[in-house]
């Protein structure tokens, strides 16, 4: 697994690798609150279910785990997270297949 990860890291463009080092070495260490919305450059929020952008989902989950790991390692007693389950229209009308209501959302 480590060899595979190292091979994939070699394929990353130098600018992206430098940005990742900065994010993990500095930015993620300063995070005290996570606004847990999974979005991308193409959408304010990834669609649910099988229409989801799974690369975006994996990247966000990895970032949150890194942040929470850093908080735990620092001795923080809590992690503050605001999950966001925005209305269907955040994801674009093409993925809204049924009526949306706040009651239905909270029922999930």
Secondary structure, 3 states (H helix, E strand, C coil): CHHHHHHHHHCCCHHHHHHHHHHHHHHHHHCCEEEECCCECCECCCCCHHHCCHHHHHHHHHHHHHHHHHHHHHCCCCCEEEECCCCHHHHCHHHCCCCCCHHHHHHC
